[in-house]
Amino acid sequence: MLKDMKTHTHLKPGQKGTRRLVEKYGDALLCVRYRYDEIRGVRMKTVEIVVEERPGKAAPRLRDIVYT
């Protein structure tokens, strides 16, 4: 389903069109996207939010690992 959709707009919190979502999610809101499904003729608004935050270090990336 998502592979058939195109993202046309990517908004940061505080930009026009995000006000109600900022009120709802607060600092947990990372971004808002508008996706369009041309096959079904629908527009979807999606949000990316932080659901958990805890201390820790990042896992090493594969290209940073040296194999000998």
C-alpha positions in Angstrom: 0.0 0.0 0.0 2.7 2.6 1.0 4.8 1.8 -2.1 1.9 3.0 -4.3 1.8 6.4 -2.4 3.7 9.5 -3.0 4.7 12.0 -0.3 4.1 15.5 -1.5 4.5 17.5 1.7 6.7 17.1 4.7 6.1 19.6 7.5 8.0 20.3 10.7 6.1 21.1 14.0 5.0 24.7 14.0 4.6 25.0 10.3 1.2 25.9 8.8 -1.0 22.8 8.9 0.5 21.3 12.1 -1.1 23.5 14.8 -3.7 21.0 16.0 -1.3 18.1 15.9 1.3 20.1 18.0 -1.5 20.7 20.5 -2.3 17.0 20.6 1.2 15.5 20.6 3.4 18.4 21.9 7.1 17.8 21.9 6.7 14.2 20.8 5.7 15.3 17.3 8.6 15.0 14.9 6.9 15.6 11.5 3.7 15.5 9.5 3.5 14.1 6.0 0.7 14.2 3.4 0.6 11.0 1.3 -1.4 10.6 -1.9 -2.7 7.3 -3.2 -3.4 7.9 -6.9 -4.9 4.5 -7.4 -7.6 4.9 -4.7 -7.8 8.7 -5.0 -7.2 9.4 -1.3 -5.0 11.7 0.7 -3.7 10.7 4.1 -2.1 12.7 6.8 0.5 10.8 8.8 2.5 11.8 11.9 5.8 10.7 13.2 5.9 10.8 17.0 8.4 9.8 19.7 6.9 7.0 21.8 9.9 6.2 24.0 13.1 8.0 25.0 15.8 6.5 27.2 19.5 6.8 27.7 21.7 4.5 25.6 24.3 4.6 22.9 23.7 4.1 19.2 24.4 0.7 17.7 27.4 0.7 15.3 26.6 1.0 11.6 27.6 -1.9 9.4 30.1 0.2 7.4 31.8 1.2 10.7 32.5 -2.4 11.7 35.9 -3.6 10.5 36.2 -7.3 9.6 39.6 -8.9 9.7 
